[in-house]
C-alpha cells in the first residue's frame, strides 16, 4: 500500500497541481467516481499531497468537501473517506467516528485501529 501511495504522490507532484486537478481529477477520476467509489483513494492521496504544500485553496477544499460528503452512513466508502480526511480535518473525522462508533463495532471494525491507522 505505501509503495502505491508513494508512487501516486511522486507522479502527481511531478505533474504539478494544476495538471493534476484540471486533467487527472476532472477528466479521469471524477467521472469514474460515479461508477466506483474506490477512486476516492486516488483522489485522496493526490489531494493530501497538495494540501500539505498549498493548504486549503479552492481546489483542495473542493476535494476535501467531496471526501467529507462521502462520510454519511457507515460503509467501506465512508471509512475510506474518514481515513483520508482525518489528517486534514481531525474535528470532522472525530465527530463522525464518535457518532458511528456503535455501528462500526457492530460491523466488526476496531475503533482503536481506525483511530491509529494512517494512510500517509
C-alpha positions in Angstrom: 0.0 0.0 0.0 2.7 2.5 1.0 4.7 2.0 -2.3 1.5 2.6 -4.2 0.7 5.8 -2.3 4.3 7.0 -2.7 4.2 6.4 -6.4 1.0 8.3 -6.9 2.3 11.2 -4.8 5.5 11.4 -6.8 3.8 11.3 -10.1 1.3 14.0 -9.3 3.9 16.1 -7.6 5.9 15.9 -10.8 2.9 16.8 -13.0 2.0 19.8 -10.7 -1.2 20.6 -9.0 -2.9 22.5 -11.9 -2.5 19.5 -14.3 -3.4 17.0 -11.5 -6.6 18.9 -10.6 -7.7 20.0 -14.0 -6.9 16.9 -16.0 -6.3 13.9 -13.8 -9.1 14.8 -11.3 -11.7 16.4 -13.5 -11.3 14.3 -16.7 -10.3 11.0 -15.3 -11.2 10.5 -11.6 -14.5 12.4 -11.1 -16.3 10.6 -14.0 -15.2 7.2 -12.6 -16.4 8.1 -9.1 -20.0 7.8 -10.2 -19.4 4.2 -11.0 -16.9 3.2 -8.4 -16.1 4.9 -5.1 -12.7 3.1 -4.8 -11.3 6.0 -6.9 -11.7 8.1 -3.8 -8.4 6.6 -2.6 -6.5 8.0 -5.6 -8.3 11.3 -5.2 -7.5 11.5 -1.5 -3.8 10.6 -2.0 -3.3 13.3 -4.6 -5.2 15.9 -2.7 -3.4 15.2 0.6 -0.1 15.7 -1.1 -1.0 19.1 -2.5 -2.9 20.1 0.7 0.3 19.7 2.6 2.0 22.0 0.1 -0.6 24.7 -0.6 -3.0 24.4 2.3 -6.7 25.0 1.8 -7.0 26.6 -1.6 -10.2 26.4 -3.6 -9.4 23.2 -5.4 -8.1 21.3 -2.4 -11.2 22.5 -0.4 -13.5 21.1 -3.2 -11.8 17.7 -2.9 -12.0 17.8 0.9 -15.7 18.6 0.7 -16.3 15.7 -1.6 -14.5 13.4 0.7 -16.5 14.7 3.7 -19.7 14.2 1.8 -19.0 10.5 1.5 -18.8 10.2 5.3 -22.5 9.7 5.8 -23.6 6.2 6.8 -21.2 3.5 7.8 -19.8 1.8 4.7 -16.4 1.0 3.2 -16.7 4.3 1.3 -17.3 6.3 4.4 -14.5 4.6 6.3 -12.1 5.3 3.4 -13.2 8.9 3.4 -12.7 9.0 7.2 -9.2 7.7 6.9 -8.4 10.2 4.1 -9.8 13.2 5.8 -8.8 12.6 9.4 -5.3 14.0 8.9 -6.8 17.1 7.2 -9.8 17.8 9.4 -9.4 15.9 12.7 -12.5 17.6 14.2 -15.0 16.4 11.5 -13.5 12.9 11.4 -13.6 12.5 15.2 -17.2 13.7 15.2 -18.0 11.1 12.5 -16.2 8.4 14.4 -18.0 9.2 17.7 -21.4 9.3 16.0 -20.9 6.0 14.3 -18.9 4.0 17.0 -21.7 1.6 17.8 -22.5 0.7 14.2 -18.8 0.4 13.4 -18.3 -2.0 16.3 -21.5 -3.9 15.3 -20.0 -4.4 11.8 -16.7 -5.7 13.3 -14.5 -2.6 12.9 -11.9 -1.8 15.6 -12.2 1.7 16.8 -8.6 1.7 18.0 -7.4 0.5 14.6 -9.4 3.2 12.8 -8.1 5.9 15.1 -4.5 4.9 14.8 -4.2 3.9 11.1 -2.7 6.4 8.8 -2.7 6.1 5.0 0.0 8.8 4.7 
